[in-house]
Amino acid sequence: MTLITRYDPFREFVTLQDRMSRLFRDPRGPEGQDESLTTTAFAPPVDVYEDEHNITLKIEVPGIDEKDIDVRIENNTLTVHGERKFEKEEKEENYRRVERQYGSFTRTFALPSTVDHENVQADYDKGVLKVKLAKKAEAKPKQIKVNVGSEKTLESKEPKSVTKAA
């Protein structure tokens, strides 16, 4: 039995793109899972929240001293740089597996023009770096009250009364 399929000239490109994505996404490479234990850099996960007054970033950086974290804003770009150092103990131990990632990281975020660069706050507590970026006053939403049937418009629409002669 012969199957008839529609010719797709881009099918090979999609397959190639999938293979390239897997290559860059999967750091194990051809050696296998157990050979991927050495990692030179990492990117801590980030949650970004926004409300009408602030943009807040929560960055997970457990095991990093606050002195090893650098937060700065330049040209509407927030850059968070840090380093998790390998803790070497005095006694020699035979490590069978090292899964925690060590090394330096840099995360950059393009900021909207609505962020007030002078009103930025960074707090570090329990391994979470919280960066709070306040929005400029003109960027905050402003509610406009809608008037329904104001008295001036009603008075101008009423016909003028005729004065009574007594």
Secondary structure by P-SEA (a helix, b strand, c coil): cbbbbccccaaaaaaaaaaaaaaaacccccccccccccccccccbbbbbbcccbbbbbbbbcccccccccccccccbbbbbbbbcccccccccccccccccbbbbbbbbbbcccccccbbbbbbcccbbbbbbbbcccccbbbbbbbcccaaaaaaaccccccccc
